[in-house]
Amino acid sequence: MEKLNTCPICEGSALSTFKEIKDHFLSQETFHLSVCEKCGFVFTNPRPDENELEKYYQSDEYLSHSKKKKGLITFLYDTIKKYALENKYKLISEIIPSGKILDIGCATGEFLNVFQQKGWECFGIEPSKNPRDFAIENYKLDVKPEEEIEKLGSGNFDVITLWHVLEHVPKLNERIEQIYNLLKPDGLLLIALPNYLSWDSKFYDAFWAGYDVPRHLYHFSPNTISSLLNKHKFSISEIRPMKFDSFYVSLLSEKYKHGSLRYFSAFTKGLKSNFEAKKEQHNYSSLIYLAKKKTG
């Protein structure tokens, strides 16, 4: 296990306990979350060494890497995912109509395939071999392993996306620096992240599926992702909600808390979370941050 003695964002050394969270998904181990008293950033600490992290993803139930159908929850996930893909394309294409896109953590490639069908030049980075091979073989996408990201060329991309990926990346600051170098001066960066300040997070507390320790190494709020991006010469231009996430996360959280998939309860909690988020700006269960390089 690797223990961090300073905050990954502000390098503050005053760290205190935020929560103890169990890995309800796979290992059943308990992990410690630290909070920086200076900037408020929350992160899993200590965390598995980089060479140990892979074992925490070894499950066919890890939906973003699996193409096997496994009942109603997978059907719901795939149905919502298809709708979300259309919305993601609309969001990006209204800002940048065409060009070259890089999806970091592209999994099995469905997102990039939508853009490829619309005539975009598409590239992906995916550290796990099985989903990477699926994307290459089924969609004929150009998907590289993690270690080849530096070979993609400086100032080469109009759009770079990370859909629920940044929270998994061990070398956080290095990754944002790489993205800055890969993106064109007027390019667009989109990062989707869980928001631990959401109503569903507060309701489910230690059972909230959005913590997903130890796969999630970092636990962002709008303020802390803004601090990280500002540190690396990005500024957030817009924040968009991911309203369906509250339902899916609530469904998993119900399973973790009660041991069964309580669909009606999850649906009502998802609605409640979205309703409460309207009262308090940007506190939906998950958020998309749109960012640009700072000028001047």
N, C-alpha and C positions, 0 to 999 in steps of 0.2 A: 504494500500500500504506500501511496505517496502523500505526504502531508505538506500542505502549503502554509507557510508562515506569514505570508503577506497577501494582500488583496490583488487578484489578477488585473484589476482595472486601475486603481489609484495607488497601489503598492503600500497601502496603510498596513501597519502591523498590529493594530488593536482589533482583534477578532473575538467574537463571542458566539455562544451557541444559539442557533436559530430554531432548529427542530431536530428530532431523531425520526428518520423515515425508514420504513421497511421496504425491501424489494418484493412487493406483493406479486409481481409479474413472474419471476423466475426463481431466484436463489433463496428467497425468504431471509436473507441477511439484512441486518439493520445498519444504516449509514447515517453519519453525522453531517448536518448542514451548518456551515459557519456563515456569519454575517459580518461584513466590514462596518465597524462603528463610524468610520469616516465618510464613506460614500453610500453605504446601505446595500452593497452588492452581496447576494447570497450564492453560495457555491458548496458543492459536495466536498467534504474535507474531514478526514483523508479520503482518497479515492484510489481505485485500482491503478496499478502501473499500466502504461500503454499496452504492454504485451499481454496483460491480463484482461483487458476490457473486452476482447472478442468473445470470450466465453459467456459473457452476460447477454449476448445477442443470439446465442445458439438455441433457437426455438422456432418451429414452424408457425407458432402463434405470433411471431413478430411480423405484423401485417405489411409493413412498408417494404419488407424484403421477401415476402412470400407470395406465390401465385396460386396456392392451393385453396380451394373453397372449403370453408369450415363452418357452415351453418349460418344462422340468421345474423349474427354480429358481423361476420365477414361480408354478407350480402349488403347490410346497411352501410358498412364502411366503403365498399366498392361503389354503391349507388351514389352516396354523398361525394365520393372522390371524383366521379365522372362529372357531376354538376360543378364541383369546385374547379376542376381543370378548365372548364369552359369560362368560368368567371376569372380565373387567373390569366387566361389568354386575352380576354376582353380588357382587363385592367392594364396589362402591359402594352398591348397593341394600340390602345388609345393614347398612350404617351409616346411610344416608339413603334411606328407601324411595321417595321421590318428591320432585319439586320442579323447580327451574330450574337447568340445567347449561350451562356455557360450555366449549367445547373450543377451546383456542388452538393454531393450527396443525392444523386439522381435516382438511386435505387433501381427499379426495374424499367425506368425510362418512359412511363406513360406521359408525364408532363412534357418532356422534350419531344415526344412523338407528335403531340398536338401541334407544336410549333413547326416541326419538320414538315408536316402535311400542309402547313400554310406558307411554306417556301423559305422559312428561316434557316440559317446555317447554325446547326446545333452541335454542342459539345457537352459532355458530362464528365464528372468525377465521381467515382463510387469505390470506396475501399473494399467492400465485400465482393468476393469473386462470383458467387452464384447470381445475385441480382445484376451484376455488371455483365456477365455472360448472357443473361436473358435479354437485356437491353440491346446488346450487340447482335445477337442471333435473330431476335424476333422483330426488332424495329430498325436494324441496320444503322444504329447510332454509333457515333464516335465517342466511346466512353473509356476513360483512362483510369488506372488505379491512382490512389492518393499521392504516391511519390512522384507522379509525373505532372503535377499541377504547375510546377515552375517552368515547364517546357512549353506552355501554351502561348507565351509571347506577351510582351509588355504593351499595354494600351490597345488590346486586341478585341475587346468585347463591348457591345452596345448595352447588353443587359447581363447581370449576374444574379442568380437566385440561390437562396438557401431556405428550403421549406422544412422547418422543424429539424434543422441540422446543426446550427451553430452551438446549441446547447450540448452537443455530443463531442465537440472538437477539443482534444486535450490542449493544443497550443493555440489558445484563443487569440492573443495579440498577433502572433505570426500569421494566422489565417486572415485577419483583417488587413494586415500589411500586404499580403499576397493579392487579396482582392483589389486593393487600391492600385497596385501595379498592373493588374490584368485589365482593369476597366478603362475605357476611353474617358477623356476629360469631361465629356458631357454625358457619360453613360449613367445607367440607372441600376441601383442595387436594391434588391428586395430581400428582406429577412423576415421569416415567420417564426414566432416564438410563443410558447405558453406564457401566461401572465399570472404569477402567483398572487397578485393583488385582486384577482377576480372573485366574484361572489362564490362560485362553485369551489374554488380553492379554499376559501375561508370556511365554507360549510363542511366540506369533507376532511379538511385539515390533514392529518397524517395519512389518510386513505386517498387523498387526491391523486389521481392517475397522472396528472401533469408533472409531478415531481420525478417519477420514473427513475429513481436511483438504482444503480449507479450509472445507467446509460446517460442520464442527464447530469452533466458535470456542473452546469451553471443554471441558475434560476433567475430569470430576468424580470424586471419591471420596465415600464416606459422610461423612467429616469435613468436606470443603470445601462440600458442598451444605448440611450442617447449619450451618456458619459463615455462609453466605450468607443462609439463611432466618432465623437468629437475629438477624442484622443488621437485618432488616426485620420484626421482631416476630412471626415464626412459630416454632413448635417442631414437630419431627418426633415424631409419636405412634407411628408404626409403619413398618417397612421390609419390603417383600415382594419375593421373587425373581421374575424373569422367566426361567424355566428353559429355555424354547424358544429364547431369544435366543442362547445359547451355540452351538447347532447352526447357526443361520443365519449368525451372525457367523463361525463357524469355516469354513463353506462358502465364504464370500466371501474369507476370509483365505487359504484353500488356493489359490483362484484367483489371488490377488495374488502369493502366494509361489511357486507352481509353474506358473502359466499355464494351469491347467485345473481343472475342478470335480471334485475328488477326494472323492466322496460318502462312501465308507467311512471314509477318514481324518478327514473333517470330523465324522462321526457319533461316532467314538471320542474325538476331542478335545473335542467338546461334552459327552459323558458324563464324561470326565475332569474337565472344568472344574466341572461341577455336583457331582461327587463331592468335589473338593477344597474347594469352597465350603462344604460341610457342616462341614468341620473348622474353617474360619475364618469367623466370623459375618459375614454381609452381603457376602461377596466373590463373588457370582454375576456373570455377564457383564453383565447389566443388572438394575437395581433400580427398584422403585416406592417412592417416598417419600410417605407420607401425613402431612400437616401441618395444623395448626390455628393460628388466631391466638392469640397469648399473651394471657392474662387478667391483669388487675391492673396 
